[in-house]
């Protein structure tokens, strides 16, 4: 991974084979990022997407092993139990030009992944929400 600091945060580029969550989590901790927003694009493989089922209070997960275009990535950075939480949704484009989208559990960089991190000054934490069963932003 390489990066460059900007006036609002960072531009990060993952290298082939790097996993998204592990690489970004390490970057966030190293740079002491308190909260922020993420946008990105690139090419990935070995992706895992999810859809949250409110009725069962669990994610339905789908693995996508093949190479895909990372058409769109959007998310945020917050904290839960003093650990960074990277909450990201992604749209993947297949070789057949079909779009697959959902909560991104993780993915691997197959060609390049370019992420813009806009850093916010204040830390944002998450707390459990009884109604949804999720850890929501504590605003």
CNS distance restraints for C-alpha pairs under 8 A (distance, minus, plus):
assign (resid   1 and name CA) (resid  12 and name CA) 7.00 0.50 0.50
assign (resid   1 and name CA) (resid  13 and name CA) 5.59 0.50 0.50
assign (resid   1 and name CA) (resid  14 and name CA) 4.43 0.50 0.50
assign (resid   1 and name CA) (resid  15 and name CA) 5.40 0.50 0.50
assign (resid   1 and name CA) (resid  18 and name CA) 7.77 0.50 0.50
assign (resid   1 and name CA) (resid  23 and name CA) 7.56 0.50 0.50
assign (resid   2 and name CA) (resid  12 and name CA) 5.90 0.50 0.50
assign (resid   2 and name CA) (resid  13 and name CA) 5.38 0.50 0.50
assign (resid   2 and name CA) (resid  14 and name CA) 6.68 0.50 0.50
assign (resid   2 and name CA) (resid  15 and name CA) 7.94 0.50 0.50
assign (resid   3 and name CA) (resid  10 and name CA) 6.66 0.50 0.50
assign (resid   3 and name CA) (resid  11 and name CA) 5.50 0.50 0.50
assign (resid   3 and name CA) (resid  12 and name CA) 4.29 0.50 0.50
assign (resid   3 and name CA) (resid  13 and name CA) 6.10 0.50 0.50
assign (resid   4 and name CA) (resid  10 and name CA) 5.62 0.50 0.50
assign (resid   4 and name CA) (resid  11 and name CA) 5.36 0.50 0.50
assign (resid   4 and name CA) (resid  12 and name CA) 6.66 0.50 0.50
assign (resid   5 and name CA) (resid   9 and name CA) 5.81 0.50 0.50
assign (resid   5 and name CA) (resid  10 and name CA) 4.38 0.50 0.50
assign (resid   5 and name CA) (resid  11 and name CA) 6.45 0.50 0.50
assign (resid   6 and name CA) (resid  10 and name CA) 5.32 0.50 0.50
assign (resid   6 and name CA) (resid  11 and name CA) 7.16 0.50 0.50
assign (resid   8 and name CA) (resid 117 and name CA) 7.95 0.50 0.50
assign (resid   8 and name CA) (resid 118 and name CA) 5.43 0.50 0.50
assign (resid   8 and name CA) (resid 119 and name CA) 6.15 0.50 0.50
assign (resid   9 and name CA) (resid 116 and name CA) 7.68 0.50 0.50
assign (resid   9 and name CA) (resid 117 and name CA) 5.57 0.50 0.50
assign (resid   9 and name CA) (resid 118 and name CA) 4.69 0.50 0.50
assign (resid   9 and name CA) (resid 119 and name CA) 4.88 0.50 0.50
assign (resid  10 and name CA) (resid 116 and name CA) 5.94 0.50 0.50
assign (resid  10 and name CA) (resid 117 and name CA) 5.15 0.50 0.50
assign (resid  10 and name CA) (resid 118 and name CA) 6.70 0.50 0.50
assign (resid  10 and name CA) (resid 119 and name CA) 7.75 0.50 0.50
assign (resid  11 and name CA) (resid 114 and name CA) 7.13 0.50 0.50
assign (resid  11 and name CA) (resid 115 and name CA) 5.76 0.50 0.50
assign (resid  11 and name CA) (resid 116 and name CA) 4.59 0.50 0.50
assign (resid  11 and name CA) (resid 117 and name CA) 6.26 0.50 0.50
assign (resid  12 and name CA) (resid 114 and name CA) 5.79 0.50 0.50
assign (resid  12 and name CA) (resid 115 and name CA) 5.11 0.50 0.50
assign (resid  12 and name CA) (resid 116 and name CA) 6.37 0.50 0.50
assign (resid  12 and name CA) (resid 117 and name CA) 7.69 0.50 0.50
assign (resid  13 and name CA) (resid 112 and name CA) 6.82 0.50 0.50
assign (resid  13 and name CA) (resid 113 and name CA) 5.59 0.50 0.50
assign (resid  13 and name CA) (resid 114 and name CA) 4.61 0.50 0.50
assign (resid  13 and name CA) (resid 115 and name CA) 6.36 0.50 0.50
assign (resid  14 and name CA) (resid  18 and name CA) 6.31 0.50 0.50
assign (resid  14 and name CA) (resid  20 and name CA) 7.68 0.50 0.50
assign (resid  14 and name CA) (resid  23 and name CA) 7.79 0.50 0.50
assign (resid  14 and name CA) (resid 109 and name CA) 6.58 0.50 0.50
assign (resid  14 and name CA) (resid 112 and name CA) 6.00 0.50 0.50
assign (resid  14 and name CA) (resid 113 and name CA) 5.21 0.50 0.50
assign (resid  14 and name CA) (resid 114 and name CA) 6.66 0.50 0.50
assign (resid  15 and name CA) (resid 109 and name CA) 6.44 0.50 0.50
assign (resid  15 and name CA) (resid 110 and name CA) 8.00 0.50 0.50
assign (resid  15 and name CA) (resid 111 and name CA) 7.32 0.50 0.50
assign (resid  15 and name CA) (resid 112 and name CA) 6.06 0.50 0.50
assign (resid  15 and name CA) (resid 113 and name CA) 7.42 0.50 0.50
assign (resid  16 and name CA) (resid 108 and name CA) 7.71 0.50 0.50
assign (resid  16 and name CA) (resid 109 and name CA) 5.00 0.50 0.50
assign (resid  16 and name CA) (resid 110 and name CA) 5.06 0.50 0.50
assign (resid  16 and name CA) (resid 111 and name CA) 5.48 0.50 0.50
assign (resid  16 and name CA) (resid 112 and name CA) 6.37 0.50 0.50
assign (resid  17 and name CA) (resid 108 and name CA) 5.88 0.50 0.50
assign (resid  17 and name CA) (resid 109 and name CA) 5.28 0.50 0.50
assign (resid  17 and name CA) (resid 110 and name CA) 6.13 0.50 0.50
assign (resid  18 and name CA) (resid  23 and name CA) 6.75 0.50 0.50
assign (resid  18 and name CA) (resid 108 and name CA) 5.70 0.50 0.50
assign (resid  18 and name CA) (resid 109 and name CA) 5.53 0.50 0.50
assign (resid  19 and name CA) (resid  23 and name CA) 6.03 0.50 0.50
assign (resid  19 and name CA) (resid 106 and name CA) 7.06 0.50 0.50
assign (resid  19 and name CA) (resid 107 and name CA) 5.81 0.50 0.50
assign (resid  19 and name CA) (resid 108 and name CA) 4.35 0.50 0.50
assign (resid  19 and name CA) (resid 109 and name CA) 6.29 0.50 0.50
assign (resid  20 and name CA) (resid  24 and name CA) 6.02 0.50 0.50
assign (resid  20 and name CA) (resid 106 and name CA) 6.03 0.50 0.50
assign (resid  20 and name CA) (resid 107 and name CA) 5.58 0.50 0.50
assign (resid  20 and name CA) (resid 108 and name CA) 5.93 0.50 0.50
assign (resid  20 and name CA) (resid 109 and name CA) 7.09 0.50 0.50
assign (resid  21 and name CA) (resid  25 and name CA) 5.83 0.50 0.50
assign (resid  21 and name CA) (resid  86 and name CA) 7.39 0.50 0.50
assign (resid  21 and name CA) (resid 105 and name CA) 7.89 0.50 0.50
assign (resid  21 and name CA) (resid 106 and name CA) 5.87 0.50 0.50
assign (resid  21 and name CA) (resid 107 and name CA) 7.58 0.50 0.50
assign (resid  22 and name CA) (resid  26 and name CA) 6.18 0.50 0.50
assign (resid  23 and name CA) (resid  27 and name CA) 6.27 0.50 0.50
assign (resid  24 and name CA) (resid  28 and name CA) 6.05 0.50 0.50
assign (resid  25 and name CA) (resid  29 and name CA) 6.24 0.50 0.50
assign (resid  25 and name CA) (resid  84 and name CA) 6.70 0.50 0.50
assign (resid  25 and name CA) (resid  85 and name CA) 7.97 0.50 0.50
assign (resid  25 and name CA) (resid  86 and name CA) 7.43 0.50 0.50
assign (resid  26 and name CA) (resid  30 and name CA) 6.03 0.50 0.50
assign (resid  27 and name CA) (resid  31 and name CA) 6.04 0.50 0.50
assign (resid  28 and name CA) (resid  32 and name CA) 5.80 0.50 0.50
assign (resid  28 and name CA) (resid  33 and name CA) 5.19 0.50 0.50
assign (resid  28 and name CA) (resid  84 and name CA) 7.42 0.50 0.50
assign (resid  29 and name CA) (resid  33 and name CA) 6.63 0.50 0.50
assign (resid  29 and name CA) (resid  84 and name CA) 7.49 0.50 0.50
assign (resid  33 and name CA) (resid 119 and name CA) 6.70 0.50 0.50
assign (resid  33 and name CA) (resid 120 and name CA) 7.92 0.50 0.50
assign (resid  34 and name CA) (resid  77 and name CA) 7.65 0.50 0.50
assign (resid  34 and name CA) (resid  78 and name CA) 6.93 0.50 0.50
assign (resid  34 and name CA) (resid  79 and name CA) 7.90 0.50 0.50
assign (resid  34 and name CA) (resid 119 and name CA) 7.57 0.50 0.50
assign (resid  34 and name CA) (resid 120 and name CA) 6.88 0.50 0.50
assign (resid  34 and name CA) (resid 121 and name CA) 6.80 0.50 0.50
assign (resid  34 and name CA) (resid 122 and name CA) 6.06 0.50 0.50
assign (resid  34 and name CA) (resid 123 and name CA) 4.35 0.50 0.50
assign (resid  34 and name CA) (resid 124 and name CA) 6.93 0.50 0.50
assign (resid  35 and name CA) (resid  76 and name CA) 7.33 0.50 0.50
assign (resid  35 and name CA) (resid  77 and name CA) 4.88 0.50 0.50
assign (resid  35 and name CA) (resid  78 and name CA) 5.08 0.50 0.50
assign (resid  35 and name CA) (resid  79 and name CA) 7.81 0.50 0.50
assign (resid  35 and name CA) (resid 119 and name CA) 6.12 0.50 0.50
assign (resid  35 and name CA) (resid 120 and name CA) 5.32 0.50 0.50
assign (resid  35 and name CA) (resid 121 and name CA) 7.16 0.50 0.50
assign (resid  35 and name CA) (resid 122 and name CA) 6.52 0.50 0.50
assign (resid  35 and name CA) (resid 123 and name CA) 5.24 0.50 0.50
assign (resid  35 and name CA) (resid 124 and name CA) 5.81 0.50 0.50
assign (resid  36 and name CA) (resid  76 and name CA) 5.57 0.50 0.50
assign (resid  36 and name CA) (resid  77 and name CA) 4.97 0.50 0.50
assign (resid  36 and name CA) (resid  78 and name CA) 7.24 0.50 0.50
assign (resid  36 and name CA) (resid 117 and name CA) 6.51 0.50 0.50
assign (resid  36 and name CA) (resid 118 and name CA) 5.33 0.50 0.50
assign (resid  36 and name CA) (resid 119 and name CA) 4.39 0.50 0.50
assign (resid  36 and name CA) (resid 120 and name CA) 5.03 0.50 0.50
assign (resid  37 and name CA) (resid  74 and name CA) 7.59 0.50 0.50
assign (resid  37 and name CA) (resid  75 and name CA) 5.74 0.50 0.50
assign (resid  37 and name CA) (resid  76 and name CA) 4.21 0.50 0.50
assign (resid  37 and name CA) (resid  77 and name CA) 6.13 0.50 0.50
assign (resid  37 and name CA) (resid 117 and name CA) 5.74 0.50 0.50
assign (resid  37 and name CA) (resid 118 and name CA) 5.22 0.50 0.50
assign (resid  37 and name CA) (resid 119 and name CA) 6.78 0.50 0.50
assign (resid  37 and name CA) (resid 120 and name CA) 7.97 0.50 0.50
assign (resid  38 and name CA) (resid  73 and name CA) 7.41 0.50 0.50
assign (resid  38 and name CA) (resid  74 and name CA) 5.42 0.50 0.50
assign (resid  38 and name CA) (resid  75 and name CA) 4.92 0.50 0.50
assign (resid  38 and name CA) (resid  76 and name CA) 5.54 0.50 0.50
assign (resid  38 and name CA) (resid  77 and name CA) 7.59 0.50 0.50
assign (resid  38 and name CA) (resid  88 and name CA) 7.84 0.50 0.50
assign (resid  38 and name CA) (resid 115 and name CA) 6.65 0.50 0.50
assign (resid  38 and name CA) (resid 116 and name CA) 5.71 0.50 0.50
assign (resid  38 and name CA) (resid 117 and name CA) 4.79 0.50 0.50
assign (resid  38 and name CA) (resid 118 and name CA) 6.53 0.50 0.50
assign (resid  39 and name CA) (resid  72 and name CA) 7.40 0.50 0.50
assign (resid  39 and name CA) (resid  73 and name CA) 5.21 0.50 0.50
assign (resid  39 and name CA) (resid  74 and name CA) 4.52 0.50 0.50
assign (resid  39 and name CA) (resid  75 and name CA) 6.60 0.50 0.50
assign (resid  39 and name CA) (resid 115 and name CA) 5.68 0.50 0.50
assign (resid  39 and name CA) (resid 116 and name CA) 5.34 0.50 0.50
assign (resid  39 and name CA) (resid 117 and name CA) 6.85 0.50 0.50
assign (resid  40 and name CA) (resid  70 and name CA) 7.89 0.50 0.50
assign (resid  40 and name CA) (resid  72 and name CA) 6.07 0.50 0.50
assign (resid  40 and name CA) (resid  73 and name CA) 4.77 0.50 0.50
assign (resid  40 and name CA) (resid  74 and name CA) 6.66 0.50 0.50
assign (resid  40 and name CA) (resid 113 and name CA) 7.08 0.50 0.50
assign (resid  40 and name CA) (resid 114 and name CA) 5.43 0.50 0.50
assign (resid  40 and name CA) (resid 115 and name CA) 4.24 0.50 0.50
assign (resid  40 and name CA) (resid 116 and name CA) 6.10 0.50 0.50
assign (resid  41 and name CA) (resid  69 and name CA) 7.76 0.50 0.50
assign (resid  41 and name CA) (resid  70 and name CA) 4.97 0.50 0.50
assign (resid  41 and name CA) (resid  71 and name CA) 5.55 0.50 0.50
assign (resid  41 and name CA) (resid  72 and name CA) 5.36 0.50 0.50
assign (resid  41 and name CA) (resid  73 and name CA) 6.05 0.50 0.50
assign (resid  41 and name CA) (resid 113 and name CA) 5.82 0.50 0.50
assign (resid  41 and name CA) (resid 114 and name CA) 5.59 0.50 0.50
assign (resid  41 and name CA) (resid 115 and name CA) 6.79 0.50 0.50
assign (resid  42 and name CA) (resid  69 and name CA) 6.00 0.50 0.50
assign (resid  42 and name CA) (resid  70 and name CA) 4.75 0.50 0.50
assign (resid  42 and name CA) (resid  71 and name CA) 6.86 0.50 0.50
assign (resid  42 and name CA) (resid 109 and name CA) 7.92 0.50 0.50
assign (resid  42 and name CA) (resid 111 and name CA) 7.18 0.50 0.50
assign (resid  42 and name CA) (resid 112 and name CA) 5.23 0.50 0.50
assign (resid  42 and name CA) (resid 113 and name CA) 4.28 0.50 0.50
assign (resid  42 and name CA) (resid 114 and name CA) 6.04 0.50 0.50
assign (resid  43 and name CA) (resid  67 and name CA) 7.04 0.50 0.50
assign (resid  43 and name CA) (resid  68 and name CA) 5.76 0.50 0.50
assign (resid  43 and name CA) (resid  69 and name CA) 4.43 0.50 0.50
assign (resid  43 and name CA) (resid  70 and name CA) 5.07 0.50 0.50
assign (resid  43 and name CA) (resid 109 and name CA) 6.33 0.50 0.50
assign (resid  43 and name CA) (resid 110 and name CA) 5.67 0.50 0.50
assign (resid  43 and name CA) (resid 111 and name CA) 5.32 0.50 0.50
assign (resid  43 and name CA) (resid 112 and name CA) 5.60 0.50 0.50
assign (resid  43 and name CA) (resid 113 and name CA) 6.19 0.50 0.50
assign (resid  44 and name CA) (resid  67 and name CA) 5.63 0.50 0.50
assign (resid  44 and name CA) (resid  68 and name CA) 5.43 0.50 0.50
assign (resid  44 and name CA) (resid  69 and name CA) 6.29 0.50 0.50
assign (resid  44 and name CA) (resid  70 and name CA) 6.23 0.50 0.50
assign (resid  44 and name CA) (resid 107 and name CA) 6.40 0.50 0.50
assign (resid  44 and name CA) (resid 108 and name CA) 5.44 0.50 0.50
assign (resid  44 and name CA) (resid 109 and name CA) 4.57 0.50 0.50
assign (resid  44 and name CA) (resid 110 and name CA) 4.59 0.50 0.50
assign (resid  44 and name CA) (resid 111 and name CA) 6.72 0.50 0.50
assign (resid  44 and name CA) (resid 112 and name CA) 7.45 0.50 0.50
assign (resid  44 and name CA) (resid 113 and name CA) 7.42 0.50 0.50
assign (resid  45 and name CA) (resid  64 and name CA) 7.11 0.50 0.50
assign (resid  45 and name CA) (resid  65 and name CA) 5.55 0.50 0.50
assign (resid  45 and name CA) (resid  66 and name CA) 5.33 0.50 0.50
assign (resid  45 and name CA) (resid  67 and name CA) 4.43 0.50 0.50
assign (resid  45 and name CA) (resid  68 and name CA) 6.09 0.50 0.50
assign (resid  45 and name CA) (resid 107 and name CA) 6.21 0.50 0.50
assign (resid  45 and name CA) (resid 108 and name CA) 5.32 0.50 0.50
assign (resid  45 and name CA) (resid 109 and name CA) 6.45 0.50 0.50
assign (resid  45 and name CA) (resid 110 and name CA) 5.72 0.50 0.50
assign (resid  46 and name CA) (resid  63 and name CA) 7.01 0.50 0.50
assign (resid  46 and name CA) (resid  64 and name CA) 5.68 0.50 0.50
assign (resid  46 and name CA) (resid  65 and name CA) 3.97 0.50 0.50
assign (resid  46 and name CA) (resid  66 and name CA) 6.37 0.50 0.50
assign (resid  46 and name CA) (resid  67 and name CA) 7.50 0.50 0.50
assign (resid  46 and name CA) (resid 107 and name CA) 5.57 0.50 0.50
assign (resid  46 and name CA) (resid 108 and name CA) 5.80 0.50 0.50
assign (resid  47 and name CA) (resid  63 and name CA) 5.84 0.50 0.50
assign (resid  47 and name CA) (resid  64 and name CA) 5.04 0.50 0.50
assign (resid  47 and name CA) (resid  65 and name CA) 6.04 0.50 0.50
assign (resid  47 and name CA) (resid 104 and name CA) 7.71 0.50 0.50
assign (resid  47 and name CA) (resid 105 and name CA) 7.67 0.50 0.50
assign (resid  47 and name CA) (resid 106 and name CA) 5.76 0.50 0.50
assign (resid  47 and name CA) (resid 107 and name CA) 4.07 0.50 0.50
assign (resid  47 and name CA) (resid 108 and name CA) 6.59 0.50 0.50
assign (resid  48 and name CA) (resid  61 and name CA) 6.76 0.50 0.50
assign (resid  48 and name CA) (resid  62 and name CA) 5.66 0.50 0.50
assign (resid  48 and name CA) (resid  63 and name CA) 4.51 0.50 0.50
assign (resid  48 and name CA) (resid  64 and name CA) 6.09 0.50 0.50
assign (resid  48 and name CA) (resid 104 and name CA) 6.17 0.50 0.50
assign (resid  48 and name CA) (resid 105 and name CA) 5.39 0.50 0.50
assign (resid  48 and name CA) (resid 106 and name CA) 5.52 0.50 0.50
assign (resid  48 and name CA) (resid 107 and name CA) 6.34 0.50 0.50
assign (resid  49 and name CA) (resid  61 and name CA) 5.77 0.50 0.50
assign (resid  49 and name CA) (resid  62 and name CA) 5.33 0.50 0.50
assign (resid  49 and name CA) (resid  63 and name CA) 6.52 0.50 0.50
assign (resid  49 and name CA) (resid  64 and name CA) 7.80 0.50 0.50
assign (resid  49 and name CA) (resid  90 and name CA) 7.95 0.50 0.50
assign (resid  49 and name CA) (resid 101 and name CA) 7.02 0.50 0.50
assign (resid  49 and name CA) (resid 102 and name CA) 5.38 0.50 0.50
assign (resid  49 and name CA) (resid 103 and name CA) 5.34 0.50 0.50
assign (resid  49 and name CA) (resid 104 and name CA) 4.74 0.50 0.50
assign (resid  49 and name CA) (resid 105 and name CA) 5.77 0.50 0.50
assign (resid  49 and name CA) (resid 106 and name CA) 7.49 0.50 0.50
assign (resid  50 and name CA) (resid  59 and name CA) 5.76 0.50 0.50
assign (resid  50 and name CA) (resid  60 and name CA) 5.42 0.50 0.50
assign (resid  50 and name CA) (resid  61 and name CA) 4.39 0.50 0.50
assign (resid  50 and name CA) (resid  62 and name CA) 6.16 0.50 0.50
assign (resid  50 and name CA) (resid 102 and name CA) 5.33 0.50 0.50
assign (resid  50 and name CA) (resid 103 and name CA) 4.78 0.50 0.50
assign (resid  50 and name CA) (resid 104 and name CA) 6.43 0.50 0.50
assign (resid  50 and name CA) (resid 105 and name CA) 6.96 0.50 0.50
assign (resid  51 and name CA) (resid  59 and name CA) 5.37 0.50 0.50
assign (resid  51 and name CA) (resid  60 and name CA) 5.21 0.50 0.50
assign (resid  51 and name CA) (resid  61 and name CA) 6.63 0.50 0.50
assign (resid  51 and name CA) (resid 102 and name CA) 5.85 0.50 0.50
assign (resid  51 and name CA) (resid 103 and name CA) 6.22 0.50 0.50
assign (resid  52 and name CA) (resid  57 and name CA) 7.04 0.50 0.50
assign (resid  52 and name CA) (resid  58 and name CA) 5.85 0.50 0.50
assign (resid  52 and name CA) (resid  59 and name CA) 4.35 0.50 0.50
assign (resid  52 and name CA) (resid  60 and name CA) 6.32 0.50 0.50
assign (resid  53 and name CA) (resid  57 and name CA) 5.62 0.50 0.50
assign (resid  53 and name CA) (resid  58 and name CA) 5.57 0.50 0.50
assign (resid  53 and name CA) (resid  59 and name CA) 5.83 0.50 0.50
assign (resid  53 and name CA) (resid  60 and name CA) 6.88 0.50 0.50
assign (resid  54 and name CA) (resid  58 and name CA) 6.99 0.50 0.50
assign (resid  54 and name CA) (resid 132 and name CA) 6.45 0.50 0.50
assign (resid  54 and name CA) (resid 133 and name CA) 7.99 0.50 0.50
assign (resid  57 and name CA) (resid 132 and name CA) 6.97 0.50 0.50
assign (resid  57 and name CA) (resid 133 and name CA) 5.97 0.50 0.50
assign (resid  57 and name CA) (resid 134 and name CA) 8.00 0.50 0.50
assign (resid  67 and name CA) (resid  94 and name CA) 7.36 0.50 0.50
assign (resid  67 and name CA) (resid  95 and name CA) 7.85 0.50 0.50
assign (resid  67 and name CA) (resid 110 and name CA) 6.94 0.50 0.50
assign (resid  68 and name CA) (resid  92 and name CA) 5.86 0.50 0.50
assign (resid  68 and name CA) (resid  93 and name CA) 5.36 0.50 0.50
assign (resid  68 and name CA) (resid  94 and name CA) 5.01 0.50 0.50
assign (resid  68 and name CA) (resid  95 and name CA) 6.82 0.50 0.50
assign (resid  69 and name CA) (resid  92 and name CA) 5.52 0.50 0.50
assign (resid  69 and name CA) (resid  93 and name CA) 4.86 0.50 0.50
assign (resid  69 and name CA) (resid  94 and name CA) 6.65 0.50 0.50
assign (resid  70 and name CA) (resid  90 and name CA) 7.22 0.50 0.50
assign (resid  70 and name CA) (resid  91 and name CA) 6.29 0.50 0.50
assign (resid  70 and name CA) (resid  92 and name CA) 4.84 0.50 0.50
assign (resid  70 and name CA) (resid  93 and name CA) 6.52 0.50 0.50
assign (resid  70 and name CA) (resid 113 and name CA) 7.80 0.50 0.50
assign (resid  71 and name CA) (resid  90 and name CA) 7.58 0.50 0.50
assign (resid  71 and name CA) (resid  91 and name CA) 5.54 0.50 0.50
assign (resid  71 and name CA) (resid  92 and name CA) 5.51 0.50 0.50
assign (resid  71 and name CA) (resid  93 and name CA) 6.19 0.50 0.50
assign (resid  72 and name CA) (resid  90 and name CA) 5.55 0.50 0.50
assign (resid  72 and name CA) (resid  91 and name CA) 5.15 0.50 0.50
assign (resid  72 and name CA) (resid  92 and name CA) 7.19 0.50 0.50
assign (resid  73 and name CA) (resid  88 and name CA) 6.80 0.50 0.50
assign (resid  73 and name CA) (resid  89 and name CA) 5.89 0.50 0.50
assign (resid  73 and name CA) (resid  90 and name CA) 4.44 0.50 0.50
assign (resid  73 and name CA) (resid  91 and name CA) 6.59 0.50 0.50
assign (resid  74 and name CA) (resid  88 and name CA) 5.66 0.50 0.50
assign (resid  74 and name CA) (resid  89 and name CA) 5.59 0.50 0.50
assign (resid  74 and name CA) (resid  90 and name CA) 6.51 0.50 0.50
assign (resid  75 and name CA) (resid  86 and name CA) 7.20 0.50 0.50
assign (resid  75 and name CA) (resid  87 and name CA) 5.37 0.50 0.50
assign (resid  75 and name CA) (resid  88 and name CA) 4.09 0.50 0.50
assign (resid  75 and name CA) (resid  89 and name CA) 6.13 0.50 0.50
assign (resid  76 and name CA) (resid  86 and name CA) 6.03 0.50 0.50
assign (resid  76 and name CA) (resid  87 and name CA) 5.42 0.50 0.50
assign (resid  76 and name CA) (resid  88 and name CA) 6.55 0.50 0.50
assign (resid  77 and name CA) (resid  84 and name CA) 6.79 0.50 0.50
assign (resid  77 and name CA) (resid  85 and name CA) 5.72 0.50 0.50
assign (resid  77 and name CA) (resid  86 and name CA) 4.92 0.50 0.50
assign (resid  77 and name CA) (resid  87 and name CA) 6.47 0.50 0.50
assign (resid  77 and name CA) (resid 124 and name CA) 7.99 0.50 0.50
assign (resid  78 and name CA) (resid  84 and name CA) 5.78 0.50 0.50
assign (resid  78 and name CA) (resid  85 and name CA) 5.17 0.50 0.50
assign (resid  78 and name CA) (resid  86 and name CA) 6.77 0.50 0.50
assign (resid  78 and name CA) (resid 123 and name CA) 6.96 0.50 0.50
assign (resid  78 and name CA) (resid 124 and name CA) 5.10 0.50 0.50
assign (resid  78 and name CA) (resid 125 and name CA) 5.46 0.50 0.50
assign (resid  78 and name CA) (resid 126 and name CA) 6.85 0.50 0.50
assign (resid  78 and name CA) (resid 137 and name CA) 7.60 0.50 0.50
assign (resid  79 and name CA) (resid  83 and name CA) 5.32 0.50 0.50
assign (resid  79 and name CA) (resid  84 and name CA) 4.45 0.50 0.50
assign (resid  79 and name CA) (resid  85 and name CA) 5.18 0.50 0.50
assign (resid  79 and name CA) (resid 123 and name CA) 7.62 0.50 0.50
assign (resid  79 and name CA) (resid 124 and name CA) 6.29 0.50 0.50
assign (resid  79 and name CA) (resid 125 and name CA) 4.53 0.50 0.50
assign (resid  79 and name CA) (resid 126 and name CA) 5.97 0.50 0.50
assign (resid  80 and name CA) (resid  84 and name CA) 6.52 0.50 0.50
assign (resid  80 and name CA) (resid  85 and name CA) 6.49 0.50 0.50
assign (resid  80 and name CA) (resid 125 and name CA) 5.75 0.50 0.50
assign (resid  80 and name CA) (resid 126 and name CA) 5.24 0.50 0.50
assign (resid  80 and name CA) (resid 127 and name CA) 7.03 0.50 0.50
assign (resid  80 and name CA) (resid 135 and name CA) 7.90 0.50 0.50
assign (resid  87 and name CA) (resid 103 and name CA) 7.79 0.50 0.50
assign (resid  87 and name CA) (resid 104 and name CA) 7.74 0.50 0.50
assign (resid  88 and name CA) (resid 103 and name CA) 6.01 0.50 0.50
assign (resid  88 and name CA) (resid 104 and name CA) 5.50 0.50 0.50
assign (resid  88 and name CA) (resid 105 and name CA) 7.87 0.50 0.50
assign (resid  89 and name CA) (resid 101 and name CA) 7.32 0.50 0.50
assign (resid  89 and name CA) (resid 102 and name CA) 5.43 0.50 0.50
assign (resid  89 and name CA) (resid 103 and name CA) 4.35 0.50 0.50
assign (resid  89 and name CA) (resid 104 and name CA) 5.18 0.50 0.50
assign (resid  90 and name CA) (resid 101 and name CA) 5.54 0.50 0.50
assign (resid  90 and name CA) (resid 102 and name CA) 5.75 0.50 0.50
assign (resid  90 and name CA) (resid 103 and name CA) 6.46 0.50 0.50
assign (resid  90 and name CA) (resid 104 and name CA) 5.90 0.50 0.50
assign (resid  91 and name CA) (resid  99 and name CA) 6.37 0.50 0.50
assign (resid  91 and name CA) (resid 100 and name CA) 5.59 0.50 0.50
assign (resid  91 and name CA) (resid 101 and name CA) 4.21 0.50 0.50
assign (resid  91 and name CA) (resid 102 and name CA) 6.79 0.50 0.50
assign (resid  92 and name CA) (resid  99 and name CA) 5.55 0.50 0.50
assign (resid  92 and name CA) (resid 100 and name CA) 5.07 0.50 0.50
assign (resid  92 and name CA) (resid 101 and name CA) 6.11 0.50 0.50
assign (resid  93 and name CA) (resid  97 and name CA) 5.77 0.50 0.50
assign (resid  93 and name CA) (resid  98 and name CA) 5.56 0.50 0.50
assign (resid  93 and name CA) (resid  99 and name CA) 4.67 0.50 0.50
assign (resid  93 and name CA) (resid 100 and name CA) 6.43 0.50 0.50
assign (resid  94 and name CA) (resid  98 and name CA) 5.25 0.50 0.50
assign (resid  94 and name CA) (resid  99 and name CA) 6.47 0.50 0.50
assign (resid  94 and name CA) (resid 100 and name CA) 7.71 0.50 0.50
assign (resid 109 and name CA) (resid 113 and name CA) 6.02 0.50 0.50
assign (resid 124 and name CA) (resid 137 and name CA) 6.97 0.50 0.50
assign (resid 124 and name CA) (resid 138 and name CA) 6.80 0.50 0.50
assign (resid 124 and name CA) (resid 139 and name CA) 7.36 0.50 0.50
assign (resid 125 and name CA) (resid 137 and name CA) 6.03 0.50 0.50
assign (resid 125 and name CA) (resid 138 and name CA) 5.60 0.50 0.50
assign (resid 126 and name CA) (resid 135 and name CA) 5.47 0.50 0.50
assign (resid 126 and name CA) (resid 136 and name CA) 5.05 0.50 0.50
assign (resid 126 and name CA) (resid 137 and name CA) 4.37 0.50 0.50
assign (resid 126 and name CA) (resid 138 and name CA) 5.05 0.50 0.50
assign (resid 127 and name CA) (resid 135 and name CA) 4.90 0.50 0.50
assign (resid 127 and name CA) (resid 136 and name CA) 5.54 0.50 0.50
assign (resid 127 and name CA) (resid 137 and name CA) 6.51 0.50 0.50
assign (resid 127 and name CA) (resid 138 and name CA) 5.93 0.50 0.50
assign (resid 128 and name CA) (resid 133 and name CA) 6.81 0.50 0.50
assign (resid 128 and name CA) (resid 134 and name CA) 5.81 0.50 0.50
assign (resid 128 and name CA) (resid 135 and name CA) 4.20 0.50 0.50
assign (resid 128 and name CA) (resid 136 and name CA) 6.25 0.50 0.50
assign (resid 129 and name CA) (resid 133 and name CA) 5.55 0.50 0.50
assign (resid 129 and name CA) (resid 134 and name CA) 5.55 0.50 0.50
assign (resid 129 and name CA) (resid 135 and name CA) 5.83 0.50 0.50
assign (resid 129 and name CA) (resid 136 and name CA) 6.30 0.50 0.50
assign (resid 130 and name CA) (resid 134 and name CA) 7.54 0.50 0.50
